[in-house]
Amino acid sequence: MEYTADYLDAYLMEQASKNHFHGSILLADRNGVILSKGYGYSNYKDKIKNGPASRYQIASLTKQFTALAVMQLQEKGLLNTTDPIRFYLPDYPNGDRITIKHLLSHTSGIPDFLGEELLDIELELSPLDRYISRFIEEPLEFNPGQRFNYSNSGYILLAKIIETATGDSYANNIQQLIFDPLGMENSGFFTSPEDIFPTVGYLALNRGTVQAPIIYGHGESGLYSTVEDLYLWDRALYTEKLVTKKALKEALYSCINKPAFVSDGPLHALAQNNWIGYGWFINKQNKYKIWHDGEVHGFISSINRYMDQKKVLIMLSNCNLSKADDILAYLESALLKM
């Protein structure tokens, strides 16, 4: 099978016609973009179609931006990943035992405050401190550094540390440190539905679709972007435009890879099959694949970087009816053969 951009475009158009996918896709190799296009609707009611510049909530892909901002501040001398978090959050319990690195690598022991049920705090733009108040009194699940357990709470604390270290908001830091230098003009911190209008998230309900509630976040999620802006992000991470190679190496390759760093919970397989970077996972079977997925009500996101071939697969979807896993697997197989 010889895969081409036209062939994959036809495949994705068929998936959209079957209601299996609504969103945008970008595929690229070292020579540039192979395919960048939207499929389905960003707004069913108004019949607005998705395109390569459609904005989506990127959910947990936010974490890689939070992590790199931390690395940039480290290079500016404003913090260090080995610092205990009490330097920045003096009243946080066990703050002398938990380091910034523990937060970055999901090994702090702080429980994940986000569950399957929507919390009232996620449905309104609440202050960052209110997010922290939801888990600050919770006991540690294990001693810091003892195990891995994916924790959104840790990245919320990183957002607070960024604010404390700089005296500026998390949103302004990400804008000034990353989005502006890279020309990511369609990316930002999600503060209201108008920020990503007209892209609406949709949920499946009784074999139909309904508009998803708006979800907010701080550091663990909360950003929106486009496939084309995320491509600028991908390309920048091969350079020293944002941070030095040393900082990139720490973020992407100083991986947690010890049997002790394994969760007993549902993320056991995730920890077993991947090394843990800062806001990224590194596939053990293909050490050159660096990736992360995200999901929030009505939105699915994924960025997959194949470092040895300088290829990237970016998917953003605004409907959880999407057969995202199947489509990603198909596109990954095709891209790696192109």
Sequence and secondary structure as in RCSB ss.txt:
>XXXX:A:sequence
MEYTADYLDAYLMEQASKNHFHGSILLADRNGVILSKGYGYSNYKDKIKNGPASRYQIASLTKQFTALAVMQLQE
KGLLNTTDPIRFYLPDYPNGDRITIKHLLSHTSGIPDFLGEELLDIELELSPLDRYISRFIEEPLEFNPGQRFNY
SNSGYILLAKIIETATGDSYANNIQQLIFDPLGMENSGFFTSPEDIFPTVGYLALNRGTVQAPIIYGHGESGLYS
TVEDLYLWDRALYTEKLVTKKALKEALYSCINKPAFVSDGPLHALAQNNWIGYGWFINKQNKYKIWHDGEVHGFI
SSINRYMDQKKVLIMLSNCNLSKADDILAYLESALLKM
>XXXX:A:secstr
    HHHHHHHHHHHHHTTS  EEEEEEETTEEEEEEEESEEETTTTEE  TT  EE GGGHHHHHHHHHHHHHH
TTS  TTSBGGGT TTSTTTTT BHHHHHTT S       SS  GGGGS   HHHHHHTTTTS  SS TTS    
 HHHHHHHHHHHHHHHTS HHHHHIIIIIHHHT TT EE  SGGGGTT   EEEETTEEEE      SSSS EEE
 HHHHHHHHHHTTTTSSS HHHHHHHHHS B  TTS  SSTTHHHHHHEEE SS EEESSSTTEEEEEEEETTEE
EEEEEETTTTEEEEEEESBTTS HHHHHHHHHHHHHH 
